[in-house]
Structure formats: C-alpha cells, structure tokens
Amino acid sequence: MTMHPRTVQITFWPLDWLKPYARNAKTHDAHQIAKIVASMAD
C-alpha cells in the first residue's frame, strides 16, 4: 500500500477577528485570570 501525503493549508487571521462565544458557560473573574497567567508563567 502506498501512502500519499496530505496537503494542509494554514490560514492566519488577525487577532481582532476573534470574538468570544456568547454561550460559553465558563467565565473567569480578574482574580482567576491572574492565577491562570501566573500558572502559565511558571
């Protein structure tokens, strides 16, 4: 069997095109966001 490589196309969009999902049940207050940022920095 011969495998053929798949072609992948990546499209870059400007960040200002991103919109929060209105039905997202998960929200974070400023304190939680600060904890997430600190965790990612570690």
ABEGO torsion letter per residue (X at the ends): XBBBBBBBBBBBBBAAABBBBAABABBBBAAAAAAAAAAAAX
